Amino acid sequence: MDMMTPPTGPVMHRGPKVFTMGLLAMIFSGCAPAGLVLGLMAMSWGKSDLDQMKAGRLDREGYSLTVAGRILGIVGAILSAVSLLYWALFLFIMIAGAASAPR
């Protein structure tokens, strides 16, 4: 095989990376911006890898890790969004309460 010839066959998967991103999204879901970014990355990478696995361009060995990571990313992103809404509501209530307090 020549040094300039690209490898043939399926390319390695990113299953462990997707799983790690999804797990970190779950862990950091209380810290809304970090959990949301990590969750969206896991969802995006997972979808991309699963589509490429179905097309036969990626190694199917990491299928289960990729699916698990994508699911963790989805749940982590949802929890982060709920956390973000909670803190936004909390901040709004605190500001509204301070504005209406007697002086």
Long-range contacts (C-beta under 8 A, 24 or more apart in sequence): 10-56, 10-57, 10-58, 10-59, 10-60, 11-52, 11-57, 11-58, 11-59, 12-58, 12-59, 13-49, 13-53, 13-58, 13-59, 13-60, 13-61, 13-62, 13-63, 13-65, 13-66, 14-45, 14-49, 14-62, 14-66, 15-49, 15-61, 15-62, 15-63, 15-64, 15-65, 15-66, 15-69, 16-62, 16-65, 17-45, 17-69, 18-42, 18-45, 18-46, 18-49, 18-65, 18-66, 18-69, 18-70, 18-73, 19-65, 19-66, 19-68, 19-69, 19-72, 20-69, 21-45, 21-69, 21-73, 22-46, 22-68, 22-69, 22-70, 22-71, 22-72, 22-73, 22-76, 23-69, 23-72, 24-76, 25-72, 25-73, 25-75, 25-76, 25-77, 25-80, 26-72, 26-75, 26-76, 26-79, 27-76, 28-76, 28-80, 29-76, 29-79, 29-80, 29-83, 30-79, 30-83, 31-80, 31-83, 32-80, 32-81, 32-83, 32-84, 32-87, 33-80, 33-84, 34-80, 35-76, 35-77, 35-79, 35-80, 35-83, 36-77, 36-80, 36-81, 36-84, 38-73, 38-76, 39-73, 39-74, 39-75, 39-76, 39-77, 39-78, 39-80, 40-73, 40-77, 41-73, 42-69, 42-70, 42-72, 42-73, 42-74, 42-76, 43-70, 43-73, 43-74, 43-77, 45-69, 45-70, 46-70, 46-73
